[in-house]
């Protein structure tokens, strides 16, 4: 049975053009795959020089790819040697019946001179192999490798962060222990009070690191549970004898960055200690702590029902520390005498 080489040409898995070997590289034949790629009829392609196949609306990348193939054709004509080019991008404009848009494909051009029986170059075959899927798969694998490496680095960072946080927490706990030991050994009541206050302040910072160590977050603290834990710790230390302190904590489940959480913890600690010392002489009473977000502001308030036995807004060390911490986080302090009791409110913009 006779073989129709046109059928063989069209059955090739790659898009192919048969070009003249005269320097014009005129299209002598085009496979069905090539015509489908170009969205062109055979009559529109046959007899045209290769360079005229470049669409009028071709982008810069496609025009550069055509010039690259043209130079390769010229080298093949001069040397008679075949050449495979690196893959180039070819954007196919899809018709509306195929969904429209642009299909980005990658093609590997192969230039193959064909010689006749007389040893002269008869034509040149330009073969375009679609390598889109291998390139996409390689990119996917590269992305997967990059993500895996990033995940590995994040795990290492997590381990390092936890180790550093754990060491800081232990160091701070050691400082608290030393301060408490010195307070116990102090004979002067005033010195003992200052050392206990210092230990309480360091303990407030320690509790933030303790919470970091126990949670997954490395940048934020969930303040509702944290404030309850902080108040429970303070109450545990303050409750002795007949004095039983009642802490009422109403805090929204807000996650705050560490640079806000630490100053807030110190402010809460200072204000509560102030209430413990001065609001209820000789006894204990209710203390309300509230934290909420409203109207673009974060509002923290500490309120009691005790006696205003002295000017609690005076500029002692605790008050100066509260004011300095509030200023650090762009907050404003408002102090209000109640009947009975006293309230201190901190407001700061949520954007801070």
Secondary structure, DSSP 8 states (H G I E B T S, - for coil): ----HHHHHHHSSSEEEEEESSSS-BEEEE-HHHHHHHT--GGGTTT-BGGGGS-TT--HHHHHHHHHHHHHHHHHHHH---EE---EEEEEE--GGGT-SEEEEEEEEEEEEEE-TTSSEEEEEEEEEE-HHHHHHHHHHHHHHHHHHHHHHHHHHHHHHHHHHHHHHHHHHHHHHHHHHHHHH-SSHHHHHHHHHHHHHHHHHHHHHHHHHHSS-SSEEEHHHHHHHHHHHHHHHH-BTTB--EEEEEE---EEEHHHHHHHHHHHHHHHHHHHHHTSTTS--EEEEEEEEETTEEEEEEEE-----S-TTS--HHHHHHHHHHHHTTEEEEEEE-SS-EEEEEEEETT-
